[in-house]
């Protein structure tokens, strides 16, 4: 993948890994709600119908070509599974875009411009055009895909993120119940990371399903991430969407507090990045072929901390907010899907053909 054309939205909302848990559980399920929906003429090119709106083969193919590394070769079964996952993401995206129209939510063109720039990863125009040609996409395809992702993200922000609250009582209760965790036996550093590896991960676990598969792709990915950090994209959002570390990516890259003694056991370049970086600075480290973007969030002294200690209240609040947001996000998307009239014809054909590749070109609606 010389260039990520799916990119970098805090895809809420790239719909690969982000919605995998929700949509997999709901695959092919549709609770028929009372309101009637328009009748649709189903053809072989109809891959799904969502509340009377078609998702076509062409839409799935374009979304797949945007999402997959151009160098990646998959077996037939892997290819069908990947496209099934892409389609399920498009179903959720369609529901969110319908909600955007209902809420009159829009995305300014300047925001789309920024998103488009973020896909380029400091590549030359010639390299970008070559990548588009390889993926059989146009610049307009990429721009429209990003616009849809941004709209879907804004709906999530409006309907979920903006409604999450954490009270002082919740923070205090958490601190009192976990007071021992705030007694540091030695100095420690709070650190976050984004990991980029140069090898293919058979199961990318970040929200965007983003995975560098070669050393060149890894370098380009790091360059793009640094450019987006400079443009103001939150580190935690990039970690959730693009970090290739399965443990820290879901937590926005947060590694928690690393005691000074523990730093002695990690690779010297990583240790130096933590010890020598100022809080808030991001350092890129290459260790063992892997690239790690290291963010030092703070340095905390040994001893018992309380809610007046710098960053304690803020960290508890952020942790509680993250838990609530994740829960409400899953619940909201599940509700959208449950209340919708959805028929996944592509999945149905796969079942009827017992998962053979022939189902991809099935003619029976």
N, C-alpha and C positions, 0 to 999 in steps of 0.2 A: 504494500500500500504506500505508494509514493506520496499520496496526498489523501487526507481524510476528507471525504466529501459529505460525511454525515455529521459530522464533527462534534461539536464543541459547545453545544448548547448545554448549559447545564441542563441537555435534553432533559430538565425533566426529561429533555425529552427527546432524547433518542430512545426509541421504544424497543431496544434490544433487551439488555439485562434488566432495565428499570422495571418493565412490566412483565418479565418472564414468569415470576411467581404467581401474580394475579391472573394473567391471561391463560397460563397453562392450566390452572385449576378450572377456568371457566370455558376452555376451548370447546367451541361448538354448542355452548349452552346459551339458551335465550329464553327469558321469561317474557311471554307475550303480554304486553301491557294493553290496557283497555283502548287507548286511542288508535284509530285505524291508520294504516300507513299506505302510501301509494303503491299500486300494483306495478311490479317490475317484470319486464320480459327477460327471463333468464336464458343465457346462451353459454356456450363453452368458454367464452371469455369472461363470464361472471364468476369471480372468485368468492365474493361475499356480498350480502345485501344487509345494510344497516339502516333500520327505520326507513326503508324504501329507497335508500341511496346505494348505488352499486359501487363496489370496489372491483376493478377489472384486473385481468391478467397483466396488462401493460403497467398499471400502477404498482403492482407487486414487483414486477421485474425491475422497474426503475428504482424502487426503494431498496431492493436487494442489491443492485449494482452500486448504489450509494453506500450501502452498509458494509459490504464485504471487501476485504483487501483484494486488490486487483490481481495479486500474485497467488492467491489462495486457490488450491485445487481440491474439490470435495468429491467424495463418492456419491453415487446417485441418491442413496438414502440420506446422506448428510445434506445434500443439496435440497432435497424436498423438505427435510426438517427445518432447514434454515429459512426457506421461503414460507413455510407454515408459520414460523415464529414472526417473520416480517409481516405477514398478513394479519396475524393477531394483533401486532402493534399498530397496524394501520386501522384496524377496527376500533381500538381504543382512541387513537388519534381522531378518527372521524367523529366519535361521540364527543370528544373534547372541543372540536371545531364547531360542532353544532351548538354546544353550550356557549362558545365564544360569540356566535351570532345572536344567541338569545340574550346574552349579557351585554351585547354591543361592545365587546372587547376588540381592539385593533392593535396592530403592531406598526409603529412608525417606520418609514422607509430607511431612516438612518440606522435604526437598530438592525434591520436586515443587512444593510451595508457592512456594519461591524461584524455580523455573523459570517458573511461571505469572506471578508478579509481574514477571519480567523481560520478558514479552511485552507488557506494557501501555504501556511507553514514556511514562509520565506522562500518559496520556490519561484523560479523564473516563470514568465508568462508562457514560454515555450514548453516547459515541463508541465505546467498546469494544463495546457491544451492537449498535450500528449496523454496525460492521465484521463482527461475527459473523453478523448477518443477511445482509449482502451476500455473505458467503462460504458461506452456508447451512451454518453450523457451530453447535455448541453449546459452552458452556464445558466440558462433559464431554468433547467430542471433542478439544478442545485439550489438556485435562489428560491424557487417555489417550495422545495422541500424544507429549507431552513425557515421560510416564512410560516409554514404550517407548524413546525416544531416550536417556534417562538410563541405562536398563538396558543398552542396547547399548554406551554409552560405558563403563560400569563393566566390561563384559566385555573391551573393548579395553584398559582400564587394567590389568586382572588378567592377561590373556593376553599382552599386548605390552609396554605401558609399564613395568610393574613388573619386567620381565625384561631390560630394556636396561641394560647396564653399560658404563662407560668407565673403563679402568684408567689409573693414573698413567703407565705406559709409553706408552700410546697418546697421551696428552696431550703427553708429552715428545717422542715421535717426530714428532708433528705440528708442534710448535714448532721442532724442529731442521730439519725439512724446509722450513719456511716462515719461517725467521728474518727474512728481508728484509721480510716483511710487518709485522713488529713494530718496525721502525725508523721512527719518525715524524719526517718532516722539519719538521713544525710542530704546534702544538697542534691537537687534534681533539676532536670531541664524538661520542659514540656515541648514536645516535638511532633510535627506532622510531616508526612512524606507522600510523594507521588512516585511510583516505581514504573519504569518502562524497560521491558526486556526485549532482546533482539530475536527471540524465538517464538514460534507459534504456541499459543495456549489453546488446547482443544476446547476449553470451556471458559471463555472470558467472563469474569464475574463483576465487572464494573457496569454501571447503568447504561452506558452507550454501547456495550459490547465491543469496545475499541481495543484492538490488539495489534501491536507492531510485530511483524513476523521475520524481519531481517535487520541486520545492523544499520543499513541505510534508512529503513523505515523508522527505526528507533530514534536515530539522530534527528530526522525530520519531525517526528512527533514531539521530541523534547523542545526543538526550536519553536514549534507552534504553541506549545504549552507556555513557554516563557513569554512569547509575544502576547498571549492572551492575559497572562498575569500582569504584564505591563499595561495592558489596556483596561485593567480594573476588574477582571473576572475573579471572583473569590476562589482562593486556593482550595477550600473544602468542596466547592462545586466541581472543580476540575478533577479533584481526587476521586469523587464519587463516580464521575463520568468516564475517566480515562486511566486511573491508576491500575496497574496490572498485579497489584498485591491483593489477594483475596481477603486477607484479614483486616487491613486498614482501610481499603477503599470504601466499604459501606459506612465507615465512621468519618468520612471526609478526610482520610489520611491520618487522623489523630492517633498517635502512639501512646498518648498519656504521658505520665512523668517517668523519665528515664534517670535513675540514680547515677551519680558520678561513677561509682564502682562498676556499674553495669556497662558504662561506655567503654571500659577497658577491654571488653570482650568482642566489640564489633570492629569492622575493618577500619584501619587508621584514617582513610580519607573521610569516612562517614563520621568518625569520632571528631576529627578536626573541624568538619563542617558544623557540628553542634557546638563545640567548645569555642570556636573562633568567630562565629557569626553573631551579629547583633540581632536582638529580637525583632522579628518582622521581616528580616532579610531571607531571601531564597537562594540557596546554593545548589548547583548541579554537580553531582558526584558520579564518577564512573568507577565502579568497583566490580570486578569479576565479570565484566561485559555488560552488566546491568547499569542503567542510568537511574539515579535517584534525585528527585528534587526535594531538598531538605528545607523545611521551614521551622525555625526556632520561635516558638510562641512566648517563651518566658523562662526565667531562671528563678527557682524557688529555693530559699534557704531551709536548712534542717530545723525541726522543731514542730510543735503543735500549732496548726493554723486554725483560724476561725473565720467567720464570715466577713470580718473586716480586713482580712489579709488580701492583698491585691490578687485578682484573678480567681479567687476561690468562688465567690458568688457568681461571677461571670461564667466560669466553667460549669458550675452546677446548673445554672440557668440554660446554658447552651445544650448540655446533655439532656436535660428534661425536655427542652423544646424539640430536640431532634427525635427523641422517642415518640413524643406526641405526634409530630409531623408525619413520621413514617407510618404510624398506626392509622391516622386520619387519611393519609394519601391512599393507602391500600383499601380502606373502607369506602372512600369516595369513589375510586375507580371500580370497585366491586359493585357498588350501588348503580353507577352509570350503566354497567354492563348488564346487570340483572334486570333493570327497568327497560332495557332496549329490546327491540325486535331484531334479532341478529340470526342470519343463516350463513354458516361458513361452508360454501359449496366445495371449496378446494379440499377442506378436511373431509367432507362427506365422500368425495370421489376417492380420496386416498384410502378411506376405510373400505369402500366398496371394491376397490381394486387390490385390497390387501397390501397397500403400501408400495405398489410397483410404480416405476417411473412413467408407465403408460398413462397413469392418472393425470399427469401434468398436461396432457393433450386430449383429455377426455372430451367427448362431444356431448355426452348426456348431461343435461342440467341437473 
